[in-house]
Amino acid sequence: MSKKIKKILIADDDIDQLFQLNLLLKNWGYEVVQAESQRDAENIIEKFRPDLAILDLMMENDDSGFVLSFKMKRKYPEVPIIIMTAVASETGIDFQDKEDDSQPWIKADMFLEKGLPPAQLKREIQKLI
């Protein structure tokens, strides 16, 4: 019996980031569905339940990733969500320092900095799937 291929939704308005993530994830054996905006991702999740989602924080709005994460968790509460962002390097804001229940409206399971080593990203994905 073969193992079911896991499907990952990636949403990012940075085409280069989408391309790189898509390539990595496919090389690691995942099926990838990609969206170039919050709106595209919302349309996709209406018809498709991913096994995991990787969302950019800032797409068409500064809080697109938060909004999309909130909507996904309402529809698919069991689907793990990673928000990838460059906000920490650009602003000094560090989401890792937050207590789990200090921001109950933030529904992501993990926050990762864009540009982290691929091996680390792979480990974090494997922890959640």
Order of alpha helices (4+ residues) and beta strands (2+ residues): beta-alpha-beta-alpha-beta-alpha-beta-alpha-beta-alpha
